[in-house]
């Protein structure tokens, strides 16, 4: 009974949620466009234009072959013949399909660079009744247009012709009906010839003026008097060609969209070329062994582009290669390595980078590889095993050059068009060597293998160093260097966040770090470390961050403790006057631990834990330091060196990538793999057991060993970080508050005793009382009066803890002991004030009495005392200002 009741409640709850969602979905028009929709079975298709289709598509019907019987033809065609986010283009100078000039499209808050020309097509219906021996009637819908941010990934909800002109997006929705057929020409083709119905502008050469909107956030509405007038046009023909087998040389969909109107008529537009790839329902077929062998024999191919740092490290050769490839490569964006070969070359008026011919969508300003990226799409991987039991894999992918701005918003991963900016590839991987070698074919269409002139190699390093921090490294070179293209090198740089993650999927990789700068770091340490007596004194009194134990988990915790992300200021300036600098230092390895500790990673590798069972006074560390903002230029360094936990100091050697600097010549420079490693970094941590008295911060300094005349000289950086966040902060606040209150009580008691002693002295030695300065006594009285009036602290104003005090000190008020101490301190200040006033009165009376009996010119004038105090105060203030300004 209880189960039935729970089931009924569950159904009622689901019905309530449905009733709430449906009205919202209906009332919000964009809701329907954001999600794919199923075919509506209530839609019927009359195929009334079949005679027109036979007339305009007769040139294809004549070459059609007989279609075999297929009971599942409708479902299979809908899965295999749709495509999304393909490319389209028209010859320049003709009549455009859409009236909006891409250079005049208003930019939005998300898009950068020129818009993308995208086209998507879906099969709506396949009529099993209306078919001949060699054709089948079909209908479909197409979305084609320009878009700055987003894609045409979902089938339109309303299957009716539309013209949509909006800010950052201009598109046509065209409804088609026609025939599907197959041909044996060119190795076998699948074709569709369709007639379309669309709402198009009468004059597509007309351009819209600026948008009528008040701000960037409001929708852009073209000026009413400049909107193009539209008309319904059914004289549109679309021919799409699909390969029968999805292979390396026949993986593309090509098409043409033409107007059947005569040139000069209002609805006419020039031919539109379409390029895409089959959708998810198509299966790639490997079979280009001859082309792969031509590019990759002998295997492994000796790749001269890979630098020595990468060649000498261990490569991934383990199991689950295909799964790992999908994780680290599929739809990932790669940077072109900072080498002088990776440059955009201008040949015959066209821009090229390696084998890629940059299209019109890449602006002329993209004249260097640092503004371009490489994306790997359409990844297909089939694992296998050779006769000797080694793991193998066959791999296919598409390499696409994209703009850096497109990478930021991840729109390029949805594109499927093939062009001169794409390389279709196929190759093999063998676990005995760890190299993935592939042959690459440039271009969009055709079945010719002469487009396959490129060799692609990929490596997956497992060992990292100060000069090697790429998870994936690859090259693109020409198979025939004599008449080929320039070579490229690309890499997937691993960010510090990825290094420090403990993702369970990465457990079997066994990444490691190789230290190469320890000798230079020890030399730097010998020049900079304190004297022996200072070391002994600090060791006996102070404690610095160190490992709590000798196990690997403790070292992983220490890595997080030593990593910082905080604001800093130059040591010569005060915190309130200094320009703020952001400092982020992430430790990537400590000792033999690379990354962070995850129990699952080491449960089958006890040797890794044993490596930490012996602790020395020096610990090897490596990491990444980034300083940006303030008076310093942005500095990004990888470093490695020594951490001394007995002194809380790091002695590091830093390397920075300098090949990215424009105008820099790599000749005769003392560089290591394109990196300047002549940088010394010193980091000093504050003592843990002194946080109750001293504000915890970190001092760091960066110095270049090059001369000032050297173009690679890095100006010295010396800064103190602001207050660090640390564990048990409130406990230290309690201790500091108690110490401050006790110190105030002690000092006030001593002050009262001193004043009381002065009163007794003046009572016994009255002849000297008149010589006491009234100005000085007045200052003493003022010093005790101000805290009583304002309620401010008497001593040790805790400036750096102001944001913490406001919250933490409120909690102190709940402790009666601190309330009692505050009242007692005010009582002592009142006593000191009264004692000072009494002494002031006695001095005044003594002076008045002296004036009546003798001349008083032997005493200092109070005006003179005040002038001296003012002069000395101004002098000290001026000196302090000079120090700050300097």
Protein Blocks (a to p, Z undefined) as FASTA:
>chain_A
ZZmmmmmmmmmmmmmmmmmmmmmmmmmmklmmmpccdddfkbcceklmlmmmmmmmmmmm
mmpccddddfklmmmmmmmmgcehiacdddehiacfbfcdfklpccdfkbgcjddddddd
ddfbdcfklccfkbccddddddddddfbdcdfbccfblcddddddehiacdddddddddd
ddfeehiaadddddddddddfblmbccdddddfbfkbccdddfklcccddddfbbcdddd
ddfbdcfklmbccdddddfbdehiakbccdddddddddfkbccddhilmmmmmmmcccdd
ddfkbcfklmmpccdfbehklmmmmmmmgopacdddddfklccddeehiacehjbccdfk
lcfklmcfklpccddehiacdddddfkopacdddddddddddfklmmnommmmpcbdcfk
bccddddddfklopacddddedjedjbfklmmcccdddddfbdcfklccfbdcddddfbl
mlmccdddddddddfklmmpccfklmmnopacddfklmmmmmmmmmmmccfklmmmmmmm
pccdddfbfcfklmmmmmmmmpccdddddfkbcfklpccdddddddfbgcjbghjadfkl
mmmmmklmmmmmpccfbdcdddddddeehjbdcddddddddddfknopacddddddfklp
ghiafehiaceehiafbbccddddddfklmmmpccddddddddfbdfklmkbccdddddd
dddddehklmmmmmmmmmmmmmmmmmmmmmmmmmmmmmmmmmmmmmlmmmpcfklmmmmm
mmmmmmmmnopafbhpafklmmmmmmmmmmmmmpmklmmmmmmmmmmmmmmmmmmmmmmm
mmmmmmmmmmmmmccklpccfklmmmmmmmmmmmmmmmmmmmmmZZ
